[in-house]
Amino acid sequence: MSIAESKVDDSSMWFTSSYSNGAGGECVECASSDDNALIRDSKRLGGPVVGVPGLAWHAFVRALKRGELG
């Protein structure tokens, strides 16, 4: 069983961005699991979950905030 599969059941741990308006737009939900970040489509709660190392997720978010990705 993967990290993502073992943690998907706990809906209380998932959160959406403060930029999400709840109107059904494109949005992801994130959660923490040990030293990993879990990401899923907010419109497909039972769909696939991507798990990435927490340090990689933080580097990705930091690069987004700095405008380094495009």
N, C-alpha and C positions, 0 to 999 in steps of 0.2 A: 504494500500500500504506500502510495506517495504521500508526501507532506500535505499537499493540497487536498487529496481525497480524505485524509484523516481529520481535517479541520473544517470542511465545508458545511457540516451540520450546524455549527454554532453561528446563527445569523446575528447575534448581538455583537460580534467582534468586527463586522464589516462596516465601513464608512464610505461616504461619497465626498467628493470635493465640495468645498464651499462655493465653487463656481457653478455647481449643478443647480438648476432651477426646478427640477422635479417635473418638467413638462414633457418628459419622454425623449429628450435629445440624446446625443451621443455622450455617454458617461460610463466610467468604470467605477467599481468599488474596490477598496483595498482592505487588507487585514494583515495582522502580524501573526506569525507562527514560529515560535522559537527564534532563530536567527534569520528567518526568511520573510519576504513580503509576498502576499498572495493577491492576485489581481483577477477580476472577473467582470463580465458585462453586466451592468446593473439591470438590464432588461431580460436577461437570461440567468436567473439566480441558480437554476439547476444545471446550467451549462458548464463548459470547461473552465478550469481555473489554472492560471499560470503561476508557478512559484519560482521566485528568483532570490538569490542571496540578498540579505538585507543591505549589505554594503554596496552592492551593485545598484539596488533600487535607489538608495540615497544619492549615489553619484549621478544616476539618471535624472532624478528630480532636481538636483542642484544644477545640472547642465541645462535643463529646461528653463529654470528660473533665470539663469544668466544669459539665455538666448543663444546658447552655443550649438544648438541642434538644428537650426534652420530658420 
